Amino acid sequence: MLHVILDAHNIMHKDATMKRQMDSSLTEARQSLVYLVEGLAKKRPDVRYTIVFDGVNAAVLSPLTNVVIRETRRFQEADEIIKDLVRREERPHLATVVSSDNEVHNFAKLSGCSVKSSESFLREARASVSGGKASPQDKRLAVTDKPTHVSRSEIEAMKKLFGGGR
């Protein structure tokens, strides 16, 4: 079974609506993310989604069996749980970690998992749930998404610009 592991707060900080909700009600913001993931999970019952929240007592649940909600314990970070989930993957090539945190991204890649940025996940999730229509926010996410690779010519240009390679 495919497994998607989501760095919840990282994703919520990339979404303007959820970010605003976090200012007034963390529970409401968390529930918004859960609803979005449930929309995907209903379309893909063959995929297990694990949403990892920082902080205890998130007070959000999902009735779907393929949506699992994990919370950190006191003095624990979501990154630790995500890394532990990756370590426990029997078939890491079937797992995808969603986060824009470089440390989490690199750990997942080195462990054999696929990775996806929070921005890409949000864009794709909304497109899937809304039937493929991109919102203005999705278009902004596309512009601000971190690059997935850097070409040799870009590296050489940066070396010249910043004096590297001397």
Salt bridges, closest charged atoms under 4 A:
ASP15 OD1 - ARG126 NH2 1.84
ASP46 OD2 - ARG44 NH2 2.78
ASP84 OD2 - ARG88 NE 2.79
GLU89 OE2 - HIS3 ND1 2.41
GLU89 OE2 - ARG48 NH2 3.74
GLU103 OE2 - LYS83 NZ 2.41
GLU119 OE2 - LYS14 NZ 3.46
GLU124 OE1 - LYS116 NZ 2.52
ASP138 OD1 - ARG126 NH1 2.34
ASP145 OD2 - ARG123 NH2 3.25
GLU156 OE2 - LYS159 NZ 3.81
